[in-house]
Amino acid sequence: MSTYTVTRVRKELSADGTHRHLEGVITNTNTHWTRGQVVASINAGNTWRTSAGSHSATITAVHYCPRGTCLASPYIKTNPNSSQLDNLENLPEG
């Protein structure tokens, strides 16, 4: 199994126009992966992590965007922790 390191994200406007959510991620090798590709890779047993300075967090798959009525699926997230730097939604856009 492989480990992938995410350093940046791509966001898009939600279908209902109420917020911007993750469209995909960009790894430390400058490769773009869509949310669906990341989820398929996680389901295949690979590990995905964020990286921001000396901070990192594990990326997990969830069914839908966490914003209320948004049905973007599949979706990815990191668990909140003591450092906001490594949270997936807070990584720089690229």
N, CA, C and O of each residue as an XYZ file, in Angstrom:
376
protein
N       0.828     -1.178      0.000
C       0.000      0.000      0.000
C       0.880      1.252      0.000
O       2.023      1.219      0.454
N       0.349      2.321     -0.499
C       1.097      3.566     -0.632
C       0.574      4.634      0.319
O      -0.559      4.571      0.797
N       1.437      5.621      0.579
C       1.045      6.793      1.360
C       1.198      8.016      0.474
O       2.227      8.199     -0.175
N       0.175      8.845      0.452
C       0.163     10.059     -0.349
C       0.112     11.267      0.586
O      -0.582     11.249      1.602
N       0.854     12.309      0.231
C       0.916     13.518      1.044
C       0.286     14.681      0.291
O       0.731     15.043     -0.798
N      -0.745     15.255      0.875
C      -1.481     16.367      0.268
C      -0.959     17.677      0.836
O      -0.892     17.850      2.053
N      -0.590     18.598     -0.045
C      -0.069     19.890      0.391
C      -0.951     21.065     -0.014
O      -0.835     22.156      0.545
N      -1.844     20.840     -0.999
C      -2.739     21.897     -1.462
C      -4.084     21.289     -1.841
O      -4.199     20.075     -2.012
N      -5.088     22.131     -1.971
C      -6.421     21.670     -2.360
C      -6.938     22.507     -3.522
O      -6.449     23.606     -3.783
N      -7.926     21.971     -4.206
C      -8.682     22.732     -5.196
C     -10.117     22.775     -4.707
O     -10.666     21.768     -4.260
N     -10.715     23.948     -4.797
C     -12.103     24.114     -4.368
C     -12.955     24.560     -5.541
O     -12.459     25.121     -6.518
N     -14.252     24.296     -5.422
C     -15.218     24.689     -6.435
C     -16.459     25.211     -5.734
O     -16.688     24.930     -4.557
N     -17.248     25.967     -6.460
C     -18.516     26.456     -5.929
C     -19.507     25.300     -5.901
O     -19.620     24.545     -6.867
N     -20.216     25.169     -4.798
C     -21.210     24.098     -4.669
C     -22.313     24.279     -5.699
O     -22.513     25.376     -6.219
N     -23.025     23.202     -5.988
C     -24.089     23.241     -6.990
C     -25.170     24.264     -6.647
O     -25.761     24.867     -7.543
N     -25.433     24.463     -5.349
C     -26.456     25.437     -4.952
C     -25.892     26.843     -4.770
O     -26.630     27.770     -4.435
N     -24.583     27.004     -4.989
C     -23.951     28.318     -4.929
C     -23.786     28.901     -3.537
O     -23.499     30.091     -3.407
N     -23.957     28.100     -2.493
C     -23.892     28.631     -1.131
C     -22.505     28.603     -0.499
O     -22.272     29.297      0.490
N     -21.587     27.822     -1.042
C     -20.254     27.718     -0.439
C     -19.265     27.104     -1.432
O     -19.646     26.567     -2.472
N     -18.007     27.203     -1.082
C     -16.950     26.547     -1.852
C     -16.528     25.300     -1.081
O     -16.270     25.357      0.121
N     -16.461     24.180     -1.784
C     -16.015     22.961     -1.135
C     -14.918     22.293     -1.956
O     -14.597     22.735     -3.059
N     -14.355     21.236     -1.413
C     -13.236     20.565     -2.062
C     -13.651     19.915     -3.370
O     -14.643     19.187     -3.429
N     -12.895     20.179     -4.404
C     -13.047     19.489     -5.689
C     -12.030     18.365     -5.757
O     -12.297     17.302     -6.317
N     -10.863     18.610     -5.180
C      -9.783     17.632     -5.205
C      -8.595     18.120     -4.410
O      -8.663     19.138     -3.722
N      -7.500     17.379     -4.513
C      -6.283     17.702     -3.768
C      -5.079     17.664     -4.702
O      -5.135     17.115     -5.802
N      -4.000     18.259     -4.233
C      -2.733     18.231     -4.966
C      -1.684     17.684     -4.004
O      -1.543     18.161     -2.878
N      -0.954     16.680     -4.468
C       0.045     16.039     -3.619
C       1.389     16.758     -3.694
O       1.583     17.692     -4.471
N       2.304     16.285     -2.858
C       3.649     16.871     -2.838
C       4.418     16.591     -4.127
O       5.486     17.165     -4.337
N       3.900     15.724     -4.993
C       4.518     15.487     -6.302
C       3.835     16.333     -7.381
O       4.072     16.144     -8.574
N       2.981     17.274     -6.942
C       2.258     18.194     -7.825
C       1.247     17.478     -8.724
O       0.991     17.902     -9.851
N       0.679     16.388     -8.209
C      -0.325     15.628     -8.943
C      -1.706     15.957     -8.391
O      -1.919     15.937     -7.179
N      -2.640     16.259     -9.285
C      -4.020     16.550     -8.893
C      -4.820     15.250     -8.848
O      -4.738     14.430     -9.763
N      -5.595     15.070     -7.776
C      -6.495     13.936     -7.608
C      -7.875     14.494     -7.264
O      -7.983     15.388     -6.426
N      -8.918     13.987     -7.889
C     -10.271     14.399     -7.529
C     -10.674     13.743     -6.208
O     -10.033     12.797     -5.751
N     -11.741     14.257     -5.605
C     -12.250     13.629     -4.372
C     -12.533     12.152     -4.608
O     -12.152     11.308     -3.797
N     -13.195     11.838     -5.708
C     -13.543     10.448     -6.009
C     -12.320      9.555     -6.142
O     -12.333      8.413     -5.681
N     -11.269     10.060     -6.764
C     -10.040      9.279     -6.898
C      -9.397      9.031     -5.536
O      -8.893      7.939     -5.270
N      -9.417     10.045     -4.676
C      -8.849      9.886     -3.331
C      -9.638      8.851     -2.540
O      -9.049      7.989     -1.888
N     -10.963      8.928     -2.592
C     -11.803      7.967     -1.870
C     -11.558      6.551     -2.384
O     -11.440      5.621     -1.586
N     -11.482      6.375     -3.689
C     -11.215      5.039     -4.252
C      -9.861      4.521     -3.777
O      -9.721      3.337     -3.471
N      -8.874      5.393     -3.713
C      -7.544      5.003     -3.251
C      -7.562      4.620     -1.772
O      -6.935      3.638     -1.374
N      -8.286      5.399     -0.954
C      -8.427      5.076      0.472
C      -9.114      3.717      0.622
O      -8.679      2.880      1.412
N     -10.182      3.504     -0.137
C     -10.911      2.235     -0.067
C     -10.059      1.054     -0.521
O     -10.313     -0.084     -0.127
N      -9.048      1.321     -1.350
C      -8.131      0.276     -1.805
C      -7.026      0.001     -0.784
O      -6.193     -0.883     -0.989
N      -7.021      0.763      0.322
C      -6.046      0.511      1.385
C      -4.890      1.479      1.465
O      -4.003      1.310      2.302
N      -4.876      2.492      0.616
C      -3.792      3.474      0.664
C      -4.058      4.506      1.762
O      -5.198      4.702      2.185
N      -2.992      5.156      2.213
C      -3.077      6.168      3.263
C      -2.880      7.542      2.647
O      -1.975      7.752      1.840
N      -3.735      8.468      3.037
C      -3.650      9.853      2.587
C      -3.489     10.740      3.801
O      -4.219     10.602      4.782
N      -2.508     11.674      3.734
C      -2.248     12.579      4.844
C      -2.058     13.987      4.318
O      -1.655     14.188      3.173
N      -2.351     14.952      5.164
C      -2.045     16.342      4.830
C      -0.659     16.656      5.364
O      -0.141     15.940      6.222
N      -0.065     17.713      4.862
C       1.215     18.177      5.366
C       1.238     19.695      5.316
O       1.019     20.306      4.270
N       1.511     20.294      6.481
C       1.631     21.749      6.588
C       2.725     22.022      7.607
O       2.492     21.959      8.814
N       3.916     22.326      7.115
C       5.046     22.505      8.024
C       5.344     21.193      8.716
O       5.543     20.174      8.055
N       5.377     21.202     10.029
C       5.654     19.974     10.785
C       4.364     19.280     11.220
O       4.410     18.340     12.013
N       3.220     19.727     10.717
C       1.927     19.175     11.109
C       1.363     18.277     10.012
O       1.563     18.529      8.824
N       0.654     17.225     10.429
C      -0.017     16.379      9.454
C      -1.267     15.769     10.083
O      -1.387     15.689     11.305
N      -2.186     15.344      9.233
C      -3.422     14.711      9.681
C      -3.837     13.685      8.637
O      -3.534     13.838      7.454
N      -4.523     12.653      9.068
C      -4.997     11.604      8.174
C      -6.297     12.028      7.502
O      -7.205     12.548      8.150
N      -6.373     11.800      6.199
C      -7.571     12.093      5.420
C      -8.453     10.853      5.420
O      -7.973      9.737      5.219
N      -9.745     11.058      5.647
C     -10.706      9.951      5.630
C     -11.836     10.261      4.646
O     -12.067     11.413      4.279
N     -12.523      9.215      4.238
C     -13.652      9.356      3.324
C     -14.942      9.509      4.116
O     -15.132      8.861      5.145
N     -15.824     10.370      3.629
C     -17.173     10.516      4.192
C     -18.160     10.517      3.026
O     -17.773     10.707      1.873
N     -19.420     10.307      3.336
C     -20.412     10.176      2.270
C     -20.695     11.485      1.540
O     -20.801     11.502      0.314
N     -20.817     12.589      2.292
C     -21.213     13.858      1.680
C     -20.414     15.023      2.239
O     -19.792     14.916      3.296
N     -20.437     16.123      1.525
C     -19.882     17.385      2.001
C     -20.500     17.691      3.369
O     -21.702     17.498      3.549
N     -19.716     18.157      4.324
C     -20.248     18.403      5.664
C     -21.162     19.622      5.783
O     -21.721     19.854      6.855
N     -21.327     20.397      4.729
C     -22.176     21.584      4.787
C     -23.642     21.230      4.597
O     -24.076     20.955      3.479
N     -24.386     21.235      5.653
C     -25.835     21.095      5.677
C     -26.480     20.302      4.570
O     -26.496     19.071      4.608
N     -27.015     20.995      3.581
C     -27.799     20.344      2.536
C     -26.990     20.006      1.286
O     -27.564     19.566      0.290
N     -25.692     20.199      1.314
C     -24.848     19.915      0.148
C     -24.715     18.399     -0.024
O     -24.365     17.687      0.917
N     -24.994     17.925     -1.213
C     -24.952     16.490     -1.478
C     -23.742     16.072     -2.311
O     -23.762     15.007     -2.928
N     -22.681     16.897     -2.341
C     -21.474     16.523     -3.070
C     -20.937     15.224     -2.476
O     -20.708     15.126     -1.270
N     -20.744     14.242     -3.330
C     -20.356     12.920     -2.866
C     -19.496     12.235     -3.917
O     -19.720     12.444     -5.109
N     -18.524     11.426     -3.522
C     -18.043     11.247     -2.152
C     -17.250     12.464     -1.714
O     -16.935     13.341     -2.518
N     -16.934     12.504     -0.438
C     -16.220     13.649      0.110
C     -15.078     13.162      0.996
O     -15.056     12.001      1.404
N     -14.141     14.041      1.288
C     -12.996     13.705      2.134
C     -12.840     14.752      3.224
O     -13.257     15.899      3.066
N     -12.228     14.338      4.344
C     -12.037     15.277      5.437
C     -10.879     14.820      6.308
O     -10.406     13.688      6.201
N     -10.435     15.718      7.167
C      -9.505     15.372      8.243
C     -10.240     15.601      9.544
O     -11.156     16.421      9.609
N      -9.844     14.883     10.582
C     -10.453     15.099     11.894
C      -9.875     16.351     12.514
O      -8.664     16.560     12.446
N     -10.705     17.196     13.121
C     -10.195     18.392     13.784
C      -9.179     18.003     14.861
O      -9.350     17.015     15.575
N      -8.138     18.793     14.954
C      -7.126     18.546     15.983
C      -6.625     19.878     16.521
O      -7.217     20.925     16.258
N      -5.548     19.833     17.265
C      -5.064     21.051     17.922
C      -4.428     22.047     16.957
O      -4.254     23.215     17.304
N      -4.082     21.606     15.760
C      -3.474     22.504     14.788
C      -4.401     22.691     13.596
O      -4.751     21.722     12.922
N      -4.794     23.910     13.337
C      -5.625     24.196     12.169
C      -4.818     24.114     10.879
O      -5.393     23.994      9.797
N      -3.484     24.179     10.982
C      -2.647     24.231      9.797
C      -2.804     23.010      8.893
O      -2.757     23.129      7.669
N      -2.991     21.839      9.496
C      -3.018     20.611      8.705
C      -4.414     20.161      8.340
O      -4.563     19.145      7.661
N      -5.437     20.870      8.761
C      -6.802     20.478      8.404
C      -7.014     20.691      6.922
O      -6.660     21.735      6.376
N      -7.592     19.701      6.280
C      -7.721     19.677      4.830
C      -8.331     20.948      4.254
O      -7.826     21.486      3.268
N      -9.398     21.427      4.851
C     -10.067     22.640      4.350
C      -9.211     23.887      4.478
O      -9.477     24.881      3.802
N      -8.187     23.862      5.330
C      -7.343     25.039      5.558
C      -6.051     25.042      4.750
O      -5.294     26.010      4.812
N      -5.783     23.979      3.994
C      -4.575     23.968      3.179
C      -4.691     25.018      2.081
O      -5.797     25.373      1.672
N      -3.557     25.514      1.606
C      -3.626     26.519      0.538
C      -4.224     25.937     -0.751
O      -4.095     24.747     -1.039
N      -4.874     26.807     -1.502
C      -5.411     26.380     -2.790
C      -4.309     26.434     -3.821
O      -3.418     27.282     -3.771
N      -4.391     25.506     -4.759
C      -3.346     25.480     -5.776
C      -3.814     25.042     -7.102
O      -3.026     24.978     -8.045
